[in-house]
Amino acid sequence: MVASVELSSLVLLGCRLGRRGALSAAGRRRAARAAEAFRAGLGKQILACGGKSWSGVRETDALCAFLAEAGVPEAALEREPWSRSTQENAHFAAQILLPHGTRRIGLVTCDWHMPRALRNFEAAGFEPIAIPAPAPRLRGLPALVRIVRERVSFVVDYALSFGFTSV
């Protein structure tokens, strides 16, 4: 767990949903980690990000349903329903949170995705604290694909971030 810190908000990043809009294994790990951090008192609210719709269900709605079932009060949940990428997660979270003075956040995503997510949220004006959701270790080609995809996405995010993430 993260050292004892006081954060106003936890920001939970969405990911692909499975059949009938159910959370994928990665989505369940992320949401469970956010619920755990909330129960530990690391944040007063959870902003669930993700505007992609899978089988008619938005990522943010599936995440919030999981969190509610895990005991997070509905009043502590906020939805960001527009983003379709990590960079947009940061941009739209900034539009929601920064006007209220919320800069220091707990960022919840998969451990392998965290470096790129932190960079995007820093560029958007946040002081993010990593709250990683451990993912199963991959080997061979799947591991290589994950590494290459994240590195290419990091470069693309960097190139596209000029002026986009500013609020």
Residue frames as qw, qx, qy, qz and C-alpha x, y, z in Angstrom:
[[0.000, 0.890, 0.455, 0.000, 0.00, 0.00, 0.00],
 [0.307, 0.677, -0.047, 0.667, 1.05, 3.60, -0.49],
 [0.328, -0.081, -0.525, 0.781, 2.54, 5.42, 2.49],
 [0.059, -0.730, -0.608, 0.305, 0.03, 7.42, 4.51],
 [0.148, 0.038, 0.226, 0.962, -0.82, 10.48, 2.43],
 [0.276, 0.580, 0.535, -0.548, -3.81, 12.76, 2.26],
 [0.090, 0.067, 0.637, 0.762, -5.38, 12.98, -1.18],
 [0.466, 0.228, 0.200, -0.831, -8.65, 14.61, -2.13],
 [0.814, 0.368, -0.008, -0.450, -9.30, 12.28, -4.99],
 [0.544, -0.173, 0.775, 0.270, -8.38, 8.94, -6.45],
 [0.544, 0.536, -0.267, -0.588, -8.45, 8.76, -10.24],
 [0.676, -0.019, 0.737, 0.018, -9.22, 5.31, -11.63],
 [0.240, 0.446, -0.547, -0.666, -8.38, 4.70, -15.28],
 [0.848, 0.233, 0.256, -0.401, -10.74, 2.62, -17.38],
 [0.096, -0.359, 0.846, 0.382, -9.90, -0.16, -19.77],
 [0.432, 0.030, -0.711, -0.554, -11.54, -2.52, -22.23],
 [0.660, -0.095, 0.467, -0.581, -14.73, -4.20, -21.09],
 [0.184, -0.071, 0.965, 0.174, -15.61, -7.79, -21.80],
 [0.157, -0.347, -0.805, -0.455, -18.79, -9.36, -23.07],
 [0.296, -0.739, -0.577, -0.183, -22.03, -7.59, -22.23],
 [0.031, -0.826, 0.108, -0.552, -20.06, -4.68, -20.79],
 [0.823, -0.549, -0.096, 0.111, -18.55, -6.62, -17.89],
 [0.150, -0.879, 0.447, 0.068, -15.21, -5.47, -16.50],
 [0.769, 0.398, -0.485, 0.122, -12.20, -7.31, -17.87],
 [0.816, -0.320, -0.312, 0.367, -9.75, -8.93, -15.46],
 [0.422, 0.177, -0.125, 0.880, -7.58, -5.79, -15.69],
 [0.263, -0.555, -0.161, -0.773, -10.59, -3.58, -15.01],
 [0.767, -0.545, -0.316, -0.122, -11.51, -5.64, -11.94],
 [0.724, -0.140, -0.267, 0.620, -7.93, -5.44, -10.62],
 [0.180, 0.341, -0.018, 0.923, -7.87, -1.66, -11.09],
 [0.469, -0.575, -0.218, -0.634, -11.29, -1.12, -9.51],
 [0.819, -0.435, -0.354, 0.122, -10.48, -3.44, -6.59],
 [0.580, 0.015, -0.221, 0.784, -7.25, -1.50, -6.00],
 [0.075, -0.449, -0.065, -0.888, -9.17, 1.81, -6.04],
 [0.673, -0.567, -0.307, -0.363, -11.75, 0.45, -3.58],
 [0.798, -0.263, -0.335, 0.426, -8.95, -0.78, -1.31],
 [0.360, 0.184, -0.126, 0.906, -7.24, 2.64, -1.42],
 [0.335, -0.546, -0.193, -0.743, -10.56, 4.37, -0.68],
 [0.783, -0.513, -0.338, -0.097, -11.27, 2.12, 2.31],
 [0.717, -0.137, -0.261, 0.632, -7.72, 2.79, 3.57],
 [0.166, -0.886, -0.244, 0.357, -8.58, 6.50, 3.60],
 [0.512, -0.121, 0.336, 0.781, -6.23, 7.54, 0.80],
 [0.031, -0.163, -0.373, -0.913, -8.94, 9.56, -0.96],
 [0.322, 0.260, 0.519, -0.747, -12.35, 11.07, -0.24],
 [0.714, 0.509, 0.154, -0.456, -13.73, 10.35, -3.71],
 [0.545, -0.079, 0.715, 0.431, -12.99, 8.26, -6.77],
 [0.461, 0.628, -0.161, -0.606, -13.13, 9.72, -10.27],
 [0.701, 0.085, 0.687, 0.173, -13.68, 6.80, -12.65],
 [0.190, 0.609, -0.367, -0.677, -12.45, 7.62, -16.15],
 [0.258, -0.032, 0.894, 0.364, -13.45, 6.07, -19.44],
 [0.482, 0.416, 0.094, -0.765, -15.84, 7.05, -22.16],
 [0.279, 0.194, -0.826, -0.449, -15.48, 4.12, -24.51],
 [0.757, -0.007, 0.273, -0.593, -18.62, 2.06, -24.78],
 [0.125, 0.217, -0.954, -0.162, -18.44, -1.72, -25.04],
 [0.192, -0.367, -0.902, -0.126, -21.71, -3.58, -25.70],
 [0.239, -0.731, -0.378, -0.515, -23.54, -0.35, -24.81],
 [0.640, -0.718, -0.194, 0.192, -21.79, 0.09, -21.43],
 [0.235, 0.861, -0.297, 0.339, -19.30, 2.88, -20.79],
 [0.622, 0.163, -0.596, 0.481, -16.10, 2.05, -18.93],
 [0.066, -0.326, 0.409, -0.850, -16.83, 4.66, -16.24],
 [0.723, -0.254, -0.021, -0.642, -20.26, 3.15, -15.54],
 [0.893, -0.013, -0.449, 0.024, -18.92, -0.41, -15.28],
 [0.426, 0.252, -0.557, 0.667, -16.15, 0.77, -12.93],
 [0.306, -0.318, 0.295, -0.848, -18.62, 2.67, -10.72],
 [0.853, -0.196, -0.233, -0.424, -20.96, -0.33, -10.56],
 [0.777, 0.065, -0.541, 0.315, -18.05, -2.50, -9.37],
 [0.188, 0.291, -0.464, 0.815, -16.98, 0.12, -6.83],
 [0.564, -0.329, 0.071, -0.754, -20.53, 0.46, -5.47],
 [0.916, -0.130, -0.344, -0.162, -20.76, -3.32, -5.09],
 [0.657, 0.144, -0.505, 0.541, -17.39, -3.19, -3.27],
 [0.447, -0.651, -0.498, 0.358, -18.91, -0.81, -0.72],
 [0.250, -0.043, 0.031, 0.967, -17.80, 2.58, -2.01],
 [0.207, 0.641, 0.543, -0.502, -20.70, 5.00, -1.39],
 [0.447, 0.655, 0.484, 0.370, -22.32, 6.43, -4.53],
 [0.081, -0.992, -0.078, 0.058, -21.75, 9.93, -3.12],
 [0.475, -0.655, 0.432, 0.399, -17.99, 9.27, -3.28],
 [0.608, 0.160, 0.636, 0.448, -18.09, 8.29, -6.96],
 [0.275, 0.749, -0.062, -0.600, -17.70, 10.67, -9.87],
 [0.774, 0.314, 0.501, 0.226, -17.73, 9.78, -13.56],
 [0.032, 0.627, -0.398, -0.669, -15.58, 11.10, -16.40],
 [0.734, 0.329, 0.584, -0.111, -17.47, 9.78, -19.46],
 [0.483, 0.831, -0.082, -0.265, -15.63, 11.38, -22.39],
 [0.125, -0.697, 0.667, 0.231, -12.08, 9.99, -22.55],
 [0.943, 0.300, -0.033, -0.141, -10.98, 7.38, -25.04],
 [0.726, 0.390, -0.381, 0.418, -7.25, 7.26, -24.20],
 [0.634, -0.406, -0.360, 0.551, -4.87, 7.76, -21.30],
 [0.246, 0.094, 0.041, 0.964, -4.05, 11.25, -22.51],
 [0.337, -0.481, -0.361, -0.725, -7.75, 12.12, -22.61],
 [0.641, -0.520, -0.540, 0.164, -8.19, 10.57, -19.13],
 [0.470, -0.263, -0.225, 0.812, -5.71, 13.17, -17.86],
 [0.026, 0.227, 0.251, 0.941, -7.19, 16.02, -19.88],
 [0.463, -0.525, -0.457, -0.549, -10.80, 15.49, -18.83],
 [0.645, -0.482, -0.487, 0.339, -9.87, 14.66, -15.21],
 [0.344, -0.076, -0.118, 0.928, -8.06, 18.01, -15.17],
 [0.201, -0.381, -0.327, -0.841, -11.19, 19.79, -16.39],
 [0.632, -0.554, -0.493, -0.227, -13.17, 18.20, -13.56],
 [0.736, -0.471, -0.336, 0.352, -10.70, 18.35, -10.66],
 [0.492, 0.093, -0.092, 0.861, -8.27, 21.23, -11.17],
 [0.137, -0.596, -0.181, -0.770, -10.93, 24.00, -10.95],
 [0.702, -0.649, -0.212, -0.202, -11.65, 22.73, -7.42],
 [0.160, -0.817, 0.514, -0.205, -7.97, 22.94, -6.46],
 [0.917, -0.194, 0.349, -0.025, -7.44, 19.20, -6.62],
 [0.394, 0.751, -0.520, -0.098, -3.88, 18.71, -7.85],
 [0.069, -0.401, 0.898, -0.167, -2.52, 15.92, -5.67],
 [0.855, 0.040, -0.085, -0.510, -4.29, 12.72, -6.67],
 [0.548, -0.246, 0.799, 0.026, -3.90, 9.01, -6.25],
 [0.553, 0.445, -0.446, -0.545, -3.64, 7.50, -9.73],
 [0.679, -0.093, 0.710, -0.163, -4.91, 3.93, -10.07],
 [0.732, 0.512, -0.303, -0.331, -4.03, 1.85, -13.12],
 [0.987, 0.015, -0.060, 0.146, -2.09, -1.31, -13.96],
 [0.583, -0.650, 0.252, 0.417, 1.52, -1.34, -12.82],
 [0.602, 0.082, 0.498, 0.618, 2.85, -1.74, -16.38],
 [0.203, 0.752, 0.437, 0.450, 0.76, 1.25, -17.53],
 [0.399, -0.815, -0.259, 0.331, 1.70, 3.53, -14.64],
 [0.457, -0.302, 0.187, 0.816, 4.80, 5.30, -16.10],
 [0.113, 0.330, 0.523, 0.778, 2.88, 6.60, -19.11],
 [0.284, -0.764, -0.553, -0.172, -0.19, 7.46, -17.04],
 [0.475, -0.652, -0.185, 0.561, 1.91, 9.43, -14.53],
 [0.335, -0.086, 0.314, 0.884, 3.52, 11.40, -17.35],
 [0.049, -0.530, -0.589, -0.608, 0.14, 12.27, -18.87],
 [0.398, -0.794, -0.460, 0.024, -1.30, 13.37, -15.52],
 [0.482, -0.480, -0.022, 0.733, 1.78, 15.43, -14.67],
 [0.217, 0.141, 0.434, 0.863, 1.50, 17.16, -18.07],
 [0.205, -0.657, -0.585, -0.428, -2.15, 17.93, -17.27],
 [0.125, -0.650, 0.196, -0.723, -1.15, 19.79, -14.09],
 [0.839, -0.486, -0.133, -0.206, -1.53, 17.09, -11.44],
 [0.050, -0.588, 0.760, -0.273, 0.84, 15.87, -8.75],
 [0.885, -0.077, -0.298, -0.348, -0.05, 12.18, -9.06],
 [0.383, -0.460, 0.769, -0.224, 0.83, 9.53, -6.50],
 [0.511, 0.186, -0.767, -0.340, 1.04, 6.04, -8.04],
 [0.640, -0.131, 0.608, -0.451, -1.36, 3.44, -6.67],
 [0.352, 0.327, -0.755, -0.446, -0.62, 0.53, -9.01],
 [0.892, -0.012, 0.245, -0.379, -2.80, -2.50, -9.54],
 [0.286, -0.442, 0.814, 0.245, -0.40, -5.43, -9.98],
 [0.789, 0.384, -0.192, -0.439, -0.90, -7.33, -13.24],
 [0.936, -0.096, 0.315, 0.123, 0.12, -10.90, -13.95],
 [0.192, -0.634, 0.558, 0.500, 3.60, -11.09, -15.45],
 [0.827, 0.526, 0.040, -0.194, 3.72, -11.88, -19.14],
 [0.543, -0.412, 0.604, 0.413, 6.47, -13.74, -20.98],
 [0.503, 0.182, 0.696, 0.478, 7.56, -14.00, -24.56],
 [0.143, 0.381, 0.503, 0.762, 5.62, -12.32, -27.36],
 [0.260, -0.816, -0.489, -0.167, 2.76, -10.98, -25.19],
 [0.501, -0.675, -0.100, 0.533, 5.32, -9.23, -22.94],
 [0.395, -0.067, 0.365, 0.840, 7.12, -7.79, -25.96],
 [0.014, 0.605, 0.577, 0.549, 3.84, -6.55, -27.48],
 [0.372, -0.840, -0.374, 0.126, 2.90, -4.84, -24.19],
 [0.503, -0.504, 0.087, 0.697, 6.32, -3.13, -23.94],
 [0.285, 0.144, 0.483, 0.815, 6.31, -1.94, -27.56],
 [0.101, -0.724, -0.582, -0.357, 2.70, -0.72, -27.35],
 [0.412, -0.818, -0.262, 0.304, 3.39, 1.30, -24.19],
 [0.458, -0.371, 0.221, 0.777, 6.57, 2.83, -25.61],
 [0.170, 0.348, 0.558, 0.734, 4.92, 3.80, -28.89],
 [0.231, -0.802, -0.524, -0.171, 1.92, 5.19, -26.98],
 [0.479, -0.652, -0.131, 0.574, 4.29, 7.17, -24.73],
 [0.327, -0.106, 0.364, 0.866, 5.87, 8.84, -27.78],
 [0.025, -0.537, -0.623, -0.568, 2.48, 9.50, -29.39],
 [0.356, -0.806, -0.452, 0.142, 1.09, 10.95, -26.16],
 [0.442, -0.499, 0.032, 0.745, 4.13, 13.21, -25.82],
 [0.217, 0.112, 0.490, 0.837, 3.80, 14.45, -29.41],
 [0.169, -0.607, -0.618, -0.470, 0.08, 15.11, -29.03],
 [0.426, -0.629, -0.522, 0.388, 0.26, 16.70, -25.58],
 [0.259, -0.031, 0.021, 0.965, 1.43, 20.12, -26.74],
 [0.262, -0.080, -0.063, -0.960, -1.44, 22.37, -25.73],
 [0.554, -0.268, -0.665, -0.423, -3.99, 19.57, -25.38],
 [0.570, -0.362, -0.690, 0.262, -3.70, 18.71, -21.70],
 [0.136, 0.041, -0.300, 0.943, -3.61, 22.29, -20.44],
 [0.145, -0.701, -0.698, -0.024, -6.74, 23.43, -18.62]]
